[in-house]
Amino acid sequence: MTDSIGSDGARSRPAAEVAARANELYWHSDESVNQIARSLDLSKGMLYEIVTPLPAGISCPHRCGELVWSNRTARDRNFVCCTDCDFEDEEDQVRTLLDLREDLEGTELGAEPPPEGREPREGREPRAIVLDPPSLRLETLLGIAALTGLAAGLVLGGFFRRR
């Protein structure tokens, strides 16, 4: 195997060409991790060691670096992270935050509003902010509590009626 144990007891890293091919297959193919490792004659553990995070093309909101997808599952779920500050969030949420920050930084307090029919910023399409629907957890909890109370009332009513 390519990831052999060296004379000092540590595993030696594969050649740069193998690492580049591993990253290409990992990020841009539908092959399983086992298939990729087998085709490159690597252990699965070594494959995970040489795969580098894929840049997402988004700056970290904390302004410390670029956000990346740490693995294919994170990419499929649009979950990005910063390797510098450990920030993690959904890609869409980060893009919305960065767009809002850009809009806020582009406005001046007390500035005149743009003339009617003109965009506030040249070259930008107006966007509607879409908020997620409110959580149904409270409604669900209240419904469960009401049904539990009803069931308890029926059981207790039947118990006391027999006495």
CNS distance restraints for C-alpha pairs under 8 A (distance, minus, plus):
assign (resid   1 and name CA) (resid  41 and name CA) 5.32 0.50 0.50
assign (resid   1 and name CA) (resid  42 and name CA) 5.91 0.50 0.50
assign (resid   1 and name CA) (resid  43 and name CA) 7.66 0.50 0.50
assign (resid   2 and name CA) (resid  13 and name CA) 7.93 0.50 0.50
assign (resid   2 and name CA) (resid  14 and name CA) 5.90 0.50 0.50
assign (resid   2 and name CA) (resid  40 and name CA) 7.99 0.50 0.50
assign (resid   2 and name CA) (resid  41 and name CA) 5.99 0.50 0.50
assign (resid   2 and name CA) (resid  42 and name CA) 5.76 0.50 0.50
assign (resid   3 and name CA) (resid  11 and name CA) 6.05 0.50 0.50
assign (resid   3 and name CA) (resid  12 and name CA) 5.71 0.50 0.50
assign (resid   3 and name CA) (resid  13 and name CA) 6.07 0.50 0.50
assign (resid   3 and name CA) (resid  14 and name CA) 5.99 0.50 0.50
assign (resid   3 and name CA) (resid  42 and name CA) 6.03 0.50 0.50
assign (resid   3 and name CA) (resid  43 and name CA) 7.04 0.50 0.50
assign (resid   3 and name CA) (resid  46 and name CA) 6.70 0.50 0.50
assign (resid   4 and name CA) (resid  11 and name CA) 5.61 0.50 0.50
assign (resid   4 and name CA) (resid  12 and name CA) 5.87 0.50 0.50
assign (resid   5 and name CA) (resid   9 and name CA) 5.81 0.50 0.50
assign (resid   5 and name CA) (resid  10 and name CA) 5.58 0.50 0.50
assign (resid   5 and name CA) (resid  11 and name CA) 4.29 0.50 0.50
assign (resid   5 and name CA) (resid  12 and name CA) 6.04 0.50 0.50
assign (resid   6 and name CA) (resid  10 and name CA) 5.52 0.50 0.50
assign (resid   6 and name CA) (resid  11 and name CA) 5.72 0.50 0.50
assign (resid   6 and name CA) (resid  12 and name CA) 5.85 0.50 0.50
assign (resid  14 and name CA) (resid  18 and name CA) 6.15 0.50 0.50
assign (resid  14 and name CA) (resid  19 and name CA) 6.55 0.50 0.50
assign (resid  15 and name CA) (resid  19 and name CA) 6.40 0.50 0.50
assign (resid  16 and name CA) (resid  20 and name CA) 6.07 0.50 0.50
assign (resid  17 and name CA) (resid  21 and name CA) 6.12 0.50 0.50
assign (resid  18 and name CA) (resid  22 and name CA) 5.98 0.50 0.50
assign (resid  18 and name CA) (resid  40 and name CA) 7.13 0.50 0.50
assign (resid  19 and name CA) (resid  23 and name CA) 6.19 0.50 0.50
assign (resid  19 and name CA) (resid  50 and name CA) 5.89 0.50 0.50
assign (resid  19 and name CA) (resid  51 and name CA) 7.09 0.50 0.50
assign (resid  20 and name CA) (resid  24 and name CA) 6.18 0.50 0.50
assign (resid  21 and name CA) (resid  25 and name CA) 6.12 0.50 0.50
assign (resid  22 and name CA) (resid  26 and name CA) 5.91 0.50 0.50
assign (resid  22 and name CA) (resid  36 and name CA) 7.03 0.50 0.50
assign (resid  22 and name CA) (resid  37 and name CA) 7.95 0.50 0.50
assign (resid  22 and name CA) (resid  40 and name CA) 7.36 0.50 0.50
assign (resid  22 and name CA) (resid  47 and name CA) 7.02 0.50 0.50
assign (resid  22 and name CA) (resid  50 and name CA) 7.59 0.50 0.50
assign (resid  22 and name CA) (resid  51 and name CA) 6.69 0.50 0.50
assign (resid  23 and name CA) (resid  27 and name CA) 5.97 0.50 0.50
assign (resid  23 and name CA) (resid  50 and name CA) 7.66 0.50 0.50
assign (resid  23 and name CA) (resid  51 and name CA) 5.29 0.50 0.50
assign (resid  23 and name CA) (resid  52 and name CA) 6.80 0.50 0.50
assign (resid  24 and name CA) (resid  28 and name CA) 5.62 0.50 0.50
assign (resid  24 and name CA) (resid  29 and name CA) 7.54 0.50 0.50
assign (resid  25 and name CA) (resid  29 and name CA) 5.13 0.50 0.50
assign (resid  25 and name CA) (resid  30 and name CA) 7.99 0.50 0.50
assign (resid  25 and name CA) (resid  31 and name CA) 7.25 0.50 0.50
assign (resid  25 and name CA) (resid  36 and name CA) 6.79 0.50 0.50
assign (resid  26 and name CA) (resid  30 and name CA) 7.85 0.50 0.50
assign (resid  26 and name CA) (resid  31 and name CA) 7.37 0.50 0.50
assign (resid  26 and name CA) (resid  33 and name CA) 7.14 0.50 0.50
assign (resid  26 and name CA) (resid  36 and name CA) 7.18 0.50 0.50
assign (resid  26 and name CA) (resid  51 and name CA) 7.46 0.50 0.50
assign (resid  26 and name CA) (resid  72 and name CA) 7.77 0.50 0.50
assign (resid  27 and name CA) (resid  54 and name CA) 7.53 0.50 0.50
assign (resid  27 and name CA) (resid  72 and name CA) 6.80 0.50 0.50
assign (resid  31 and name CA) (resid  35 and name CA) 5.98 0.50 0.50
assign (resid  31 and name CA) (resid  36 and name CA) 6.34 0.50 0.50
assign (resid  32 and name CA) (resid  36 and name CA) 6.28 0.50 0.50
assign (resid  33 and name CA) (resid  37 and name CA) 6.07 0.50 0.50
assign (resid  33 and name CA) (resid  44 and name CA) 6.95 0.50 0.50
assign (resid  33 and name CA) (resid  47 and name CA) 7.94 0.50 0.50
assign (resid  34 and name CA) (resid  38 and name CA) 6.03 0.50 0.50
assign (resid  34 and name CA) (resid  44 and name CA) 6.46 0.50 0.50
assign (resid  35 and name CA) (resid  39 and name CA) 6.05 0.50 0.50
assign (resid  36 and name CA) (resid  40 and name CA) 6.21 0.50 0.50
assign (resid  37 and name CA) (resid  41 and name CA) 5.86 0.50 0.50
assign (resid  37 and name CA) (resid  42 and name CA) 4.78 0.50 0.50
assign (resid  37 and name CA) (resid  43 and name CA) 5.85 0.50 0.50
assign (resid  37 and name CA) (resid  44 and name CA) 5.61 0.50 0.50
assign (resid  37 and name CA) (resid  47 and name CA) 6.16 0.50 0.50
assign (resid  38 and name CA) (resid  42 and name CA) 6.16 0.50 0.50
assign (resid  38 and name CA) (resid  43 and name CA) 7.46 0.50 0.50
assign (resid  42 and name CA) (resid  46 and name CA) 6.22 0.50 0.50
assign (resid  42 and name CA) (resid  47 and name CA) 6.27 0.50 0.50
assign (resid  43 and name CA) (resid  47 and name CA) 6.27 0.50 0.50
assign (resid  44 and name CA) (resid  48 and name CA) 6.37 0.50 0.50
assign (resid  45 and name CA) (resid  49 and name CA) 6.32 0.50 0.50
assign (resid  46 and name CA) (resid  50 and name CA) 6.34 0.50 0.50
assign (resid  47 and name CA) (resid  51 and name CA) 6.19 0.50 0.50
assign (resid  52 and name CA) (resid  70 and name CA) 7.62 0.50 0.50
assign (resid  53 and name CA) (resid  68 and name CA) 5.84 0.50 0.50
assign (resid  53 and name CA) (resid  69 and name CA) 5.60 0.50 0.50
assign (resid  53 and name CA) (resid  70 and name CA) 4.63 0.50 0.50
assign (resid  53 and name CA) (resid  71 and name CA) 6.47 0.50 0.50
assign (resid  54 and name CA) (resid  68 and name CA) 5.31 0.50 0.50
assign (resid  54 and name CA) (resid  69 and name CA) 5.19 0.50 0.50
assign (resid  54 and name CA) (resid  70 and name CA) 6.65 0.50 0.50
assign (resid  54 and name CA) (resid  71 and name CA) 7.64 0.50 0.50
assign (resid  55 and name CA) (resid  66 and name CA) 6.99 0.50 0.50
assign (resid  55 and name CA) (resid  67 and name CA) 6.21 0.50 0.50
assign (resid  55 and name CA) (resid  68 and name CA) 4.27 0.50 0.50
assign (resid  55 and name CA) (resid  69 and name CA) 6.39 0.50 0.50
assign (resid  56 and name CA) (resid  66 and name CA) 7.53 0.50 0.50
assign (resid  56 and name CA) (resid  67 and name CA) 5.69 0.50 0.50
assign (resid  56 and name CA) (resid  68 and name CA) 4.80 0.50 0.50
assign (resid  56 and name CA) (resid  69 and name CA) 6.26 0.50 0.50
assign (resid  56 and name CA) (resid  80 and name CA) 7.22 0.50 0.50
assign (resid  57 and name CA) (resid  66 and name CA) 6.94 0.50 0.50
assign (resid  57 and name CA) (resid  67 and name CA) 6.88 0.50 0.50
assign (resid  57 and name CA) (resid  68 and name CA) 7.64 0.50 0.50
assign (resid  58 and name CA) (resid  66 and name CA) 5.84 0.50 0.50
assign (resid  58 and name CA) (resid  67 and name CA) 5.51 0.50 0.50
assign (resid  58 and name CA) (resid  68 and name CA) 7.93 0.50 0.50
assign (resid  58 and name CA) (resid  95 and name CA) 7.49 0.50 0.50
assign (resid  59 and name CA) (resid  63 and name CA) 6.64 0.50 0.50
assign (resid  59 and name CA) (resid  64 and name CA) 7.92 0.50 0.50
assign (resid  59 and name CA) (resid  65 and name CA) 6.03 0.50 0.50
assign (resid  59 and name CA) (resid  66 and name CA) 4.43 0.50 0.50
assign (resid  59 and name CA) (resid  67 and name CA) 5.73 0.50 0.50
assign (resid  60 and name CA) (resid  64 and name CA) 6.08 0.50 0.50
assign (resid  60 and name CA) (resid  65 and name CA) 5.51 0.50 0.50
assign (resid  60 and name CA) (resid  66 and name CA) 5.37 0.50 0.50
assign (resid  60 and name CA) (resid  67 and name CA) 5.51 0.50 0.50
assign (resid  60 and name CA) (resid  82 and name CA) 6.33 0.50 0.50
assign (resid  60 and name CA) (resid  87 and name CA) 7.66 0.50 0.50
assign (resid  61 and name CA) (resid  94 and name CA) 7.28 0.50 0.50
assign (resid  61 and name CA) (resid  97 and name CA) 7.76 0.50 0.50
assign (resid  61 and name CA) (resid  98 and name CA) 6.71 0.50 0.50
assign (resid  62 and name CA) (resid  85 and name CA) 7.96 0.50 0.50
assign (resid  64 and name CA) (resid  84 and name CA) 6.52 0.50 0.50
assign (resid  64 and name CA) (resid  85 and name CA) 7.11 0.50 0.50
assign (resid  65 and name CA) (resid  82 and name CA) 6.81 0.50 0.50
assign (resid  65 and name CA) (resid  83 and name CA) 7.79 0.50 0.50
assign (resid  65 and name CA) (resid  84 and name CA) 6.52 0.50 0.50
assign (resid  66 and name CA) (resid  82 and name CA) 6.42 0.50 0.50
assign (resid  67 and name CA) (resid  80 and name CA) 5.96 0.50 0.50
assign (resid  67 and name CA) (resid  81 and name CA) 5.25 0.50 0.50
assign (resid  67 and name CA) (resid  82 and name CA) 4.68 0.50 0.50
assign (resid  67 and name CA) (resid  83 and name CA) 7.31 0.50 0.50
assign (resid  68 and name CA) (resid  80 and name CA) 5.44 0.50 0.50
assign (resid  68 and name CA) (resid  81 and name CA) 5.48 0.50 0.50
assign (resid  68 and name CA) (resid  82 and name CA) 6.26 0.50 0.50
assign (resid  68 and name CA) (resid  83 and name CA) 7.53 0.50 0.50
assign (resid  69 and name CA) (resid  74 and name CA) 5.78 0.50 0.50
assign (resid  69 and name CA) (resid  75 and name CA) 5.35 0.50 0.50
assign (resid  69 and name CA) (resid  78 and name CA) 7.92 0.50 0.50
assign (resid  69 and name CA) (resid  79 and name CA) 6.72 0.50 0.50
assign (resid  69 and name CA) (resid  80 and name CA) 5.02 0.50 0.50
assign (resid  69 and name CA) (resid  81 and name CA) 6.40 0.50 0.50
assign (resid  70 and name CA) (resid  74 and name CA) 6.32 0.50 0.50
assign (resid  70 and name CA) (resid  75 and name CA) 7.56 0.50 0.50
assign (resid  70 and name CA) (resid  80 and name CA) 7.30 0.50 0.50
assign (resid  70 and name CA) (resid  81 and name CA) 7.10 0.50 0.50
assign (resid  71 and name CA) (resid  75 and name CA) 6.38 0.50 0.50
assign (resid  72 and name CA) (resid  76 and name CA) 6.05 0.50 0.50
assign (resid  73 and name CA) (resid  77 and name CA) 6.16 0.50 0.50
assign (resid  74 and name CA) (resid  78 and name CA) 5.89 0.50 0.50
assign (resid  74 and name CA) (resid  79 and name CA) 4.83 0.50 0.50
assign (resid  74 and name CA) (resid  80 and name CA) 6.78 0.50 0.50
assign (resid  75 and name CA) (resid  79 and name CA) 6.02 0.50 0.50
assign (resid  75 and name CA) (resid  80 and name CA) 7.29 0.50 0.50
assign (resid  77 and name CA) (resid  90 and name CA) 7.89 0.50 0.50
assign (resid  78 and name CA) (resid  90 and name CA) 5.59 0.50 0.50
assign (resid  78 and name CA) (resid  91 and name CA) 5.27 0.50 0.50
assign (resid  78 and name CA) (resid  92 and name CA) 7.51 0.50 0.50
assign (resid  79 and name CA) (resid  88 and name CA) 7.08 0.50 0.50
assign (resid  79 and name CA) (resid  89 and name CA) 5.69 0.50 0.50
assign (resid  79 and name CA) (resid  90 and name CA) 4.41 0.50 0.50
assign (resid  79 and name CA) (resid  91 and name CA) 5.68 0.50 0.50
assign (resid  80 and name CA) (resid  88 and name CA) 5.72 0.50 0.50
assign (resid  80 and name CA) (resid  89 and name CA) 5.72 0.50 0.50
assign (resid  80 and name CA) (resid  90 and name CA) 5.98 0.50 0.50
assign (resid  80 and name CA) (resid  91 and name CA) 5.75 0.50 0.50
assign (resid  81 and name CA) (resid  86 and name CA) 6.40 0.50 0.50
assign (resid  81 and name CA) (resid  87 and name CA) 5.36 0.50 0.50
assign (resid  81 and name CA) (resid  88 and name CA) 4.20 0.50 0.50
assign (resid  81 and name CA) (resid  89 and name CA) 6.57 0.50 0.50
assign (resid  82 and name CA) (resid  86 and name CA) 5.17 0.50 0.50
assign (resid  82 and name CA) (resid  87 and name CA) 5.13 0.50 0.50
assign (resid  82 and name CA) (resid  88 and name CA) 6.58 0.50 0.50
assign (resid  83 and name CA) (resid  87 and name CA) 7.73 0.50 0.50
assign (resid  89 and name CA) (resid  93 and name CA) 6.97 0.50 0.50
assign (resid  89 and name CA) (resid  94 and name CA) 6.73 0.50 0.50
assign (resid  90 and name CA) (resid  94 and name CA) 6.40 0.50 0.50
assign (resid  91 and name CA) (resid  95 and name CA) 6.16 0.50 0.50
assign (resid  92 and name CA) (resid  96 and name CA) 6.18 0.50 0.50
assign (resid  93 and name CA) (resid  97 and name CA) 6.15 0.50 0.50
assign (resid  94 and name CA) (resid  98 and name CA) 6.08 0.50 0.50
assign (resid  95 and name CA) (resid  99 and name CA) 6.06 0.50 0.50
assign (resid  96 and name CA) (resid 100 and name CA) 6.10 0.50 0.50
assign (resid  97 and name CA) (resid 101 and name CA) 6.07 0.50 0.50
assign (resid  98 and name CA) (resid 102 and name CA) 6.04 0.50 0.50
assign (resid  99 and name CA) (resid 103 and name CA) 6.16 0.50 0.50
assign (resid 100 and name CA) (resid 104 and name CA) 6.07 0.50 0.50
assign (resid 101 and name CA) (resid 105 and name CA) 6.01 0.50 0.50
assign (resid 102 and name CA) (resid 106 and name CA) 5.99 0.50 0.50
assign (resid 103 and name CA) (resid 107 and name CA) 6.47 0.50 0.50
assign (resid 107 and name CA) (resid 111 and name CA) 7.40 0.50 0.50
assign (resid 113 and name CA) (resid 120 and name CA) 7.60 0.50 0.50
assign (resid 114 and name CA) (resid 118 and name CA) 6.29 0.50 0.50
assign (resid 114 and name CA) (resid 119 and name CA) 6.97 0.50 0.50
assign (resid 114 and name CA) (resid 120 and name CA) 5.57 0.50 0.50
assign (resid 119 and name CA) (resid 124 and name CA) 7.35 0.50 0.50
assign (resid 119 and name CA) (resid 125 and name CA) 7.77 0.50 0.50
assign (resid 119 and name CA) (resid 126 and name CA) 7.59 0.50 0.50
assign (resid 136 and name CA) (resid 140 and name CA) 6.01 0.50 0.50
assign (resid 137 and name CA) (resid 141 and name CA) 6.01 0.50 0.50
assign (resid 138 and name CA) (resid 142 and name CA) 6.12 0.50 0.50
assign (resid 139 and name CA) (resid 143 and name CA) 6.11 0.50 0.50
assign (resid 140 and name CA) (resid 144 and name CA) 6.16 0.50 0.50
assign (resid 141 and name CA) (resid 145 and name CA) 6.10 0.50 0.50
assign (resid 142 and name CA) (resid 146 and name CA) 6.14 0.50 0.50
assign (resid 143 and name CA) (resid 147 and name CA) 6.21 0.50 0.50
assign (resid 144 and name CA) (resid 148 and name CA) 6.01 0.50 0.50
assign (resid 145 and name CA) (resid 149 and name CA) 6.09 0.50 0.50
assign (resid 146 and name CA) (resid 150 and name CA) 6.14 0.50 0.50
assign (resid 147 and name CA) (resid 151 and name CA) 6.10 0.50 0.50
assign (resid 148 and name CA) (resid 152 and name CA) 6.08 0.50 0.50
assign (resid 149 and name CA) (resid 153 and name CA) 6.03 0.50 0.50
assign (resid 150 and name CA) (resid 154 and name CA) 6.22 0.50 0.50
assign (resid 151 and name CA) (resid 155 and name CA) 6.22 0.50 0.50
assign (resid 152 and name CA) (resid 156 and name CA) 6.04 0.50 0.50
assign (resid 153 and name CA) (resid 157 and name CA) 5.82 0.50 0.50
assign (resid 154 and name CA) (resid 158 and name CA) 6.10 0.50 0.50
assign (resid 155 and name CA) (resid 159 and name CA) 6.18 0.50 0.50
assign (resid 156 and name CA) (resid 160 and name CA) 6.12 0.50 0.50
assign (resid 157 and name CA) (resid 161 and name CA) 5.99 0.50 0.50
assign (resid 158 and name CA) (resid 162 and name CA) 6.49 0.50 0.50
assign (resid 159 and name CA) (resid 163 and name CA) 7.02 0.50 0.50
